[in-house]
C-alpha cells in the first residue's frame, strides 16, 4: 500500500459518523496551520492566511487567501453523510430481548447490514454549568447485530426478499436484563445528563485493501468520504495560485441537502460573500472567474451485470477519475465544465472516464445542482468509480484514489480566467 492509501484507510476507520468525519478533517486542517473562524464573528483575513469554519458539527469550509489580487474561487464540494440507520428518541425496545429502535437514513442497500457486528456513534447534547454542549460519542465495541431470518422460516429469502425497516432491521442489543444499560453507557461517556442526541449505526469492519495485486479498497462510506478526503489532500498539497481555493464538505446529501448544514443551505453562499466583503472584492466579479467541482462517487461497470451500464460511458475501477453527465441536470457537467476539468487533468497526467446512466435506467443525483442554485458558477460532477454504492461496505480502486488526489492538487494549483467566451486555466 502506498502512503496515500494508508492515510485514507486510517481516516475511514475513525469516521464513524458525520460528526467524527468532520472532526477528523478539522484535525487535518489544524495540523496544516489553518485558523478556525466563527460564522457570526468579525473576520480578519490576510494575504497568505489559511482559515476554516464549520456549521452544525457536520459541515466544513476551508480557504486560503493568495498574496496577489485574487482571481475567482476554485471550489470543491463533497459530503460527510452516508446511508445508515439513525437511533430514535426513546430508542430502547424491551421485552424478550433488548433492542434498539432505529429508522432509515438515506437510500441504503438494507440487506448488507444484517448478520454483522455493529455499534453506535454520533453526538449527544449534555447539560453543563456553562450551557448545553455538543460532545462526540462512540461505543467502541461489538454492541449490536441485526439477525436474519433462517431460510427454514423464510423459504423465499433467496428469491424476492424485501425488508420492512419497522420490523426486519431492528438491531438486537442484549437480553431483557440489558434494559437501560445503553443509555447508561452513553451518559458515562458523555460525562453528563443527555438532553438530545444524533446517533447512528456503523459497521465494525475496518477498511481493507484487497485483490490479487491489492488493487481495490473497500470500506464503509467510501461514498462520499473518499472524495472528501482526496479533495482535502489535494487542497492541502496544492501550489499557490491566483485564485482563492475553497474546500467544502456538506451534510444531508443522502436525504436531499435541505438542512442548515446541507448544500441547499446558505453556508457556502454567505461565507463567500463575507470573504469578498472583508477583502473589498466584488462578489459577482469573483464569481465570473470561479469554478466548482462537485465530488461524489459514480458507478463503475459491474463485473456480473454489465447490462446496467451505458456501453460507451461505463467507467472501470482503476482507470481514472469519473466525469459525470446527465441531460436532466442530475449532474451539472456541461461542455464548458467538462473541457475545463479535462484540461486540468491533462496538466496533472490524470486519466478521465465518463459516466452516463443507461437511458432507460434513472440514476441518482448529488449535491452539485443544489449548490449551483446558491452559487452559480461553472460546475462539473466528478468522483471515483465504485461498486455497491449505498451498501454498508463499498469498493473502489486504489489507483483511482491517487488519481483523484493528483487531479485535486492540480485543480487547487490553478485559477480560471474567463474573457469573451474564452476559458483560460492559469
Long-range contacts (C-beta under 8 A, 24 or more apart in sequence): 1-209, 1-214, 1-398, 2-398, 2-402, 4-233, 4-401, 4-402, 4-405, 5-209, 5-217, 5-398, 5-401, 5-402, 7-229, 7-233, 8-207, 8-217, 8-226, 8-229, 8-230, 8-401, 9-206, 9-207, 9-209, 9-217, 9-219, 11-225, 11-229, 12-206, 12-207, 12-219, 12-220, 12-221, 12-222, 12-225, 12-226, 12-229, 13-206, 13-207, 13-219, 15-221, 15-225, 16-119, 16-121, 16-138, 16-200, 16-202, 16-220, 17-121, 17-122, 17-123, 17-136, 17-138, 17-198, 17-199, 17-200, 17-202, 18-57, 18-58, 18-80, 18-81, 18-122, 18-200, 18-251, 19-57, 19-58, 19-121, 19-122, 19-123, 19-136, 19-198, 20-121, 20-136, 20-138, 21-58, 21-80, 21-221, 21-225, 21-228, 21-249, 22-54, 22-57, 22-58, 22-59, 22-60, 22-80, 22-249, 23-57, 23-136, 25-60, 25-228, 25-229, 25-232, 25-249, 26-52, 26-54, 26-60, 28-232, 28-236, 29-62, 29-232, 29-236, 32-236, 34-62, 39-270, 39-271, 43-274, 43-275, 43-278, 44-278, 45-275, 45-278, 45-279, 53-271, 55-260, 55-261, 55-265, 55-267, 56-251, 56-259, 56-260, 56-261, 57-123, 57-134, 58-251, 58-261, 59-248, 59-249, 59-250, 59-251, 59-261, 59-262, 59-265, 59-267, 60-247, 60-248, 60-249, 61-246, 61-247, 61-248, 61-249, 61-267, 61-268, 61-271, 62-232, 62-235, 62-246, 62-247, 63-244, 63-245, 63-246, 63-247, 63-275, 64-244, 64-245, 65-244, 65-279, 66-240, 66-241, 66-242, 66-243, 66-244, 67-240, 68-242, 69-242, 70-242, 70-243, 70-244, 70-279, 70-281, 70-286, 71-242, 71-243, 71-289, 71-415, 71-416, 71-417, 71-426, 72-243, 72-244, 72-286, 72-287, 72-288, 72-289, 72-290, 72-291, 72-415, 72-416, 72-417, 73-243, 73-244, 73-245, 73-246, 73-272, 73-286, 73-287, 73-290, 73-291, 73-377, 74-241, 74-243, 74-244, 74-245, 74-246, 74-290, 74-291, 74-411, 74-412, 74-414, 74-415, 74-416, 75-245, 75-246, 75-247, 75-248, 75-268, 75-290, 75-291, 75-292, 75-293, 75-375, 75-377, 76-231, 76-235, 76-246, 76-247, 76-248, 76-292, 76-293, 76-294, 76-295, 76-408, 76-411, 76-412, 77-248, 77-249, 77-250, 77-263, 77-268, 77-292, 77-293, 77-294, 77-295, 77-367, 77-368, 77-371, 78-224, 78-227, 78-228, 78-231, 78-248, 78-249, 78-250, 78-294, 78-295, 78-296, 79-224, 79-228, 79-249, 79-250, 79-251, 79-252, 79-253, 79-254, 79-263, 79-296, 79-367, 80-224, 80-225, 80-228, 80-249, 80-250, 80-251, 81-105, 81-106, 81-251, 81-252, 81-253, 81-254, 81-255, 82-106, 82-220, 82-221, 82-223, 82-224, 82-225, 82-254, 83-107, 83-108, 83-109, 83-254, 83-390, 84-108, 84-200, 84-201, 84-202, 84-392, 85-113, 85-165, 85-169, 85-171, 85-200, 85-201, 86-198, 86-199, 86-200, 86-201, 87-120, 87-122, 87-197, 87-199, 87-200, 87-201, 91-182, 91-199, 92-173, 92-179, 92-180, 92-182, 92-183, 93-170, 94-176, 94-179, 95-176, 96-176, 97-172, 97-173, 97-174, 97-175, 97-176, 98-172, 98-173, 98-174, 98-175, 98-176, 98-177, 98-178, 98-179, 98-181, 98-182, 99-170, 99-171, 99-172, 99-173, 100-144, 100-170, 100-171, 100-173, 100-182, 101-170, 102-165, 102-169, 102-170, 102-171, 102-201, 103-165, 104-165, 104-169, 105-200, 105-254, 105-255, 106-254, 106-255, 106-390, 107-254, 107-364, 107-390, 108-390, 108-391, 108-392, 109-388, 109-390, 109-391, 109-392, 110-163, 110-165, 110-168, 110-169, 111-161, 111-163, 112-388, 112-391, 112-392, 112-393, 113-146, 113-169, 113-201, 113-203, 113-392, 114-146, 114-147, 114-148, 114-169, 115-145, 115-146, 115-147, 115-148, 116-145, 116-146, 116-203, 116-204, 116-205, 116-392, 117-142, 117-143, 117-144, 117-145, 117-203, 117-204, 117-205, 118-142, 118-143, 118-144, 118-145, 118-146, 118-171, 118-201, 118-202, 118-203, 118-204, 119-143, 119-144, 119-201, 119-202, 119-204, 120-144, 120-199, 120-200, 120-201, 120-202, 121-199, 121-200, 121-202, 122-197, 122-198, 122-199, 122-200, 123-197, 123-198, 123-199, 124-186, 124-190, 124-194, 124-196, 124-197, 124-199, 125-194, 125-195, 125-196, 125-197, 126-190, 126-191, 126-192, 126-193, 126-194, 126-195, 127-192, 127-193, 127-195, 128-192, 132-195, 132-196, 133-192, 135-190, 135-191, 135-192, 137-186, 137-189, 137-190, 137-199, 139-185, 139-186, 139-189, 142-204, 143-173, 144-171, 144-172, 144-173, 144-201, 145-171, 145-172, 146-170, 146-171, 146-172, 147-172, 171-201, 203-392, 203-393, 205-393, 209-398, 214-398, 215-317, 215-318, 215-397, 215-398, 215-399, 216-317, 216-395, 216-396, 216-397, 216-398, 217-395, 217-396, 217-397, 217-398, 217-401, 218-393, 218-394, 218-395, 218-396, 219-393, 219-394, 220-392, 220-393, 220-394, 221-394, 222-297, 222-384, 222-386, 222-394, 222-395, 222-396, 223-296, 223-297, 223-386, 223-389, 223-390, 223-394, 224-253, 224-295, 224-296, 224-297, 224-383, 226-297, 226-384, 226-386, 226-396, 226-401, 226-404, 227-295, 227-296, 227-297, 227-383, 227-384, 227-404, 228-295, 230-295, 230-384, 230-401, 230-404, 230-405, 230-408, 231-293, 231-295, 231-404, 231-408, 233-405, 233-408, 233-409, 234-404, 234-405, 234-406, 234-407, 234-408, 234-409, 234-410, 234-411, 234-412, 235-408, 235-412, 237-405, 237-409, 238-408, 238-409, 238-410, 238-411, 238-412, 238-413, 239-413, 240-413, 241-412, 241-413, 241-414, 241-415, 241-426, 242-415, 242-426, 243-289, 243-290, 243-414, 243-415, 243-416, 244-275, 244-286, 245-412, 246-272, 247-412, 248-371, 250-367, 250-371, 253-296, 253-366, 253-367, 257-367, 257-370, 262-367, 262-370, 263-367, 263-370, 263-371, 263-374, 264-370, 264-371, 264-373, 264-374, 265-374, 266-374, 268-371, 268-374, 268-375, 269-374, 269-375, 272-375, 287-375, 287-376, 287-377, 288-418, 289-415, 289-416, 289-417, 289-418, 290-375, 290-377, 290-378, 290-416, 291-337, 291-340, 291-377, 291-378, 291-379, 291-416, 292-368, 292-371, 292-372, 292-375, 292-377, 292-378, 292-379, 292-380, 293-341, 293-379, 293-380, 293-381, 293-382, 293-408, 293-411, 294-331, 294-332, 294-366, 294-367, 294-368, 294-371, 294-379, 294-380, 294-381, 294-382, 295-382, 295-383, 295-404, 295-408, 296-366, 296-367, 296-368, 296-381, 296-383, 297-322, 297-383, 297-384, 297-385, 297-386, 297-389, 297-394, 297-396, 298-322, 298-324, 298-355, 298-383, 298-384, 298-385, 298-386, 299-355, 299-363, 299-385, 299-386, 299-387, 299-389, 300-385, 300-386, 300-387, 300-396, 302-387, 303-387, 308-358, 308-361, 309-358, 310-355, 310-356, 310-357, 310-358, 310-359, 313-354, 313-355, 313-356, 314-355, 315-353, 315-354, 315-355, 315-385, 316-353, 316-385, 317-385, 317-386, 317-387, 317-395, 317-396, 317-397, 317-400, 318-397, 318-398, 318-399, 318-400, 319-351, 319-353, 319-385, 319-397, 319-399, 319-400, 320-350, 320-351, 320-352, 320-353, 320-400, 320-403, 321-345, 321-350, 321-351, 321-352, 321-353, 321-382, 321-383, 321-384, 321-400, 321-403, 321-404, 321-407, 322-352, 322-353, 322-354, 322-355, 322-382, 322-383, 322-384, 322-385, 323-352, 323-353, 323-354, 323-355, 323-380, 323-381, 323-382, 324-354, 324-355, 324-356, 324-366, 324-381, 324-382, 324-383, 325-354, 325-355, 325-356, 325-381, 326-356, 326-357, 326-363, 329-369, 330-363, 330-364, 330-365, 330-366, 330-369, 331-365, 331-366, 331-368, 331-369, 331-381, 332-368, 332-369, 332-372, 332-379, 332-380, 332-381, 333-379, 333-380, 333-381, 334-378, 336-378, 336-423, 337-378, 337-379, 337-380, 338-380, 339-423, 340-378, 340-380, 340-416, 340-423, 340-425, 341-380, 341-382, 341-411, 343-425, 344-407, 344-410, 344-411, 344-414, 344-425, 345-407, 345-410, 347-410, 347-414, 347-425, 348-406, 348-407, 348-409, 348-410, 349-406, 350-403, 350-406, 350-407, 350-410, 351-403, 353-385, 355-385, 364-389, 378-416, 378-423, 382-407
